[in-house]
């Protein structure tokens, strides 16, 4: 298959390289295109540096064993990169988009803001199958741990056969050696994530924010809970669709009939 590998941590991320290497080892036709700079939190924004109607991109040579894989550093958000890839910006359009491996989890409501997941949403909306892969590296600066990129890459390769329809497979992998994983579980999105944004300081003309990892309290069966317990959490997500079950009293639907209430 033709596979685009992208991320929101930037073209130099070792997580991106590990994910691309997994796709190459599986025998796929791989192209890598990622932001020239980190674009975390970009969600599905279609942002790019436009100079005279042209989007800047630079060909890169990635570290072995990816030296022969076409790679591009693009002055754009992950979702924009995916969008232009489906229009042939990097050669043949992809069938599958692999986004990641993100440094840090994307669970619960965080998927709304994640550039990693936003790229995958954009892929599905443009006819591709997609997986977003994140590694559960702690946001707490007091916790020092080397990222186990290869563990997440191995999991991604195992789960690729599940990419069978118009949904994003959101995958969160514990930051442990592959042999220490406890298993893989389907999970629902946590309603309240264990990673929360807090305000550290408010001053004259500024505020300072921080991501804080909360202890415990994860909802049973949620992606946060499974990840906390040492399992890979897998959640299929469809990009935004009409909420057909929401009543809107007094309004008329497209058939001309009153609905709701």
N, C-alpha and C positions, 0 to 999 in steps of 0.2 A: 504494500500500500504506500501511497504518497503521504508522508507524515510531516507536518510542521511542528517543530518544538519551539516553544516560546516561554516567557516568564515575566515577572515584574521586578525581579532583583537585578536585572541587567545582563548584558552579553557575557560578562566575565564571571558569572556565578558558577561555582563548581557544581551546584545542584542542577543547573541547566545542562551542563556537560555530561553529568552522570545519566540524566534522563535520555539525552540524545544518544549516548553510547548504548543504552539498553535497546532502543529502537533499531540502531544499526546492527547490533548483534543478532536481532531477530530477523534480519534480512530485508528490512523495509527501505524504501527510497526516502531518505531523510533530508530535510532542509531546516536550518536553524535561523530564526530571525527574532531578535529580542531588543528591548530598549537599549540605547547607547548608555543611558544612565538609569539608576534605580527609579522605578515607578510604582513603588508599593502604595497601596491605598487608592489606586487609579480607578478601581471598579471597572465598569465597561465604557469609560469615557473615550471619546474619539478625538484625542488631542494629538497634535503633531506640530513640529516646527516647519512652517511653510515659508519658503524663500522663493518669491517669484512664481508661486504655484507649484513648486517642487518640494517633495519631502526628502530631506537629507538621509542618505544611508551609505554605509561604508562596508565593503567586503572585509571579512576577517578570516584568519586562519586559526582554528581552534587547536587546543593541545591534543596530542596523540591520545586515543586512536581516532580522533575526529578530523585529522588534518585534511582529508579528502572530502569532507562534508561541506557543501556550500553553506556559508554563514554570513549573516548581515547584522550590523549594529545600526539600528534605526532610531531617528530622532522623533519618536512617537510613543504613544501609550500601547500597552499590550493588546488591547481590543482593536485599536486602529491597525496594528501590525497584522492581526488575524484578518481583519476586513480586507486589507489590500492584498493579502496572500490569496484570498479566495478569488480575487480579480486578476491573478497572474503576476503579481509584483515580483515574486521570487522564482518564477518559472511555473511549471505545472501546478495547478491549484491542489491543495491538500484534500485528502479524504478524511483524515483524522488529525486532530490537534491535541498535542500533549502540552500542558501548561504546568511549569514548575521546574525543579522541585523547590517549593517556597521554603525559605528559612523561617520557621514558625508555623503554628497551626492555623488553619482556616476552618473554624467550626462555628456552629450556631449562626447568630446574626452577623458575624464577621464576614460571611460570604457575600453580603451585600456590598461591602466596601473593597473587597480583595481584588487587586489587579490580576492575580492568578486565576481566580474563578471568573472574573469579568471577561477575560480572554476566552475562556471555555464557553461561557454563555454566548458570546458573539459568534464563536465557531458554529454552535448548534443552530443559531438563528440564521446562519448562512449555509446550511445544508451539510455541515460536517458532523462527525461524531467526535466527542471530546472528553478528556479526563483532566482534572485539576489535581495535582499531587503536592502535598505539604508535609514537611517534617516537623515533628513536635519539639523543636528546640525552644527552651524556655525563654520568655521575654525578660525574666528577672536577671539583671546584670550581675547579681551575686552568685548565680548558678553558672558555673563554667563547665561546658561540655562540648567536645568536638562533634560536629554534625556527622551523623552516619548516613551520608548521601547514598551510598551503595545499597543500604537496606531499603530505602524508599524507592530507588530505581528498580530493584529486584521485585518489590511488591507491584510496582506499576506494570512491569512486564507480565507478571502473573495475571493481572486483572484486565489486560487489554482485550482478551476474547469476550469480555462482558460489554464491550462498546457496540451495542447492537441497535440503538435507536436514537431518537431525537431528545436526548437528555445528557446532562453533564454528570459524570461519575466523579463525585468529590471525595478524595481519598486523603486521610490523615494518618500518618505513620509515626509510631513512637520513636524517639531518638535513641535507639538501642541497636546492638548488633543483630543481624538477621536471626541468628540462632536463639536470641532472647525474646523474640516476639511470642506473644501468648496465643495468637491466632488472628483471624479476620472476621469482623462482624458487620452486618448491615445495621445502620444506625439512623435515628431521626435527628434532624437539626435541633440542637439545644435552643430552648427559648431564651435562656439567659446564659450567655457564655461565661466561662471562668476567666477570660481575658477581658478586662474592662478599661476604658479610657478614663483617667482621673485628672483633675486640675492640680498641678503642683504649686503654681504661683500665679497671682494676679497682681499686676503692677500698673504703673502709669503708661497707658498705651500698648500694653501687651498682656498675654496670658501664656503660661507654660504648661504643656500637657505631658502625660506619660501613660504608657500601657502598663497595667498592673495585673499580675497573675493572682487570682483569688484562690484561697485554699479550700478544697472540698466543695460540697454543695452541688456537684454536677447532677443533672437529672438522670435517673436510671434509664438505660437504653439509648441515651443521646450520644452524639459523636464525641462530645467532651468527656462523658463518663467512660466510654470504651477506651478512648485514647489515654485517659488518666490511669486506667487499669492495665495498660500494656498491650492493648489490642489495636490492630489497624481498624479504623472506622471507615466504612464505605456508605455513601449516601447518594442515591440518584436524585438529581434536581433538574426540574424543567425551568427554562428561562421564563420571565414574567408572562402570564397569560390572563385573560379576562376572568374575573371572579364571578362565575355564573351563579353561585349560591348566595350572593349578597342581594337582599331586597332593596329596591329603590322606590319607595311608595310614591305613587302619583305620576311617575314617568312613563313614557310610551316607548316600547321596544321597536326594533326595526320592522316588525310586521304590522305596526300600527296599533297593537293591542296594549292596553294598560297592564303593567307588571308590578309585582311587589305589593306589600302591604295589604 
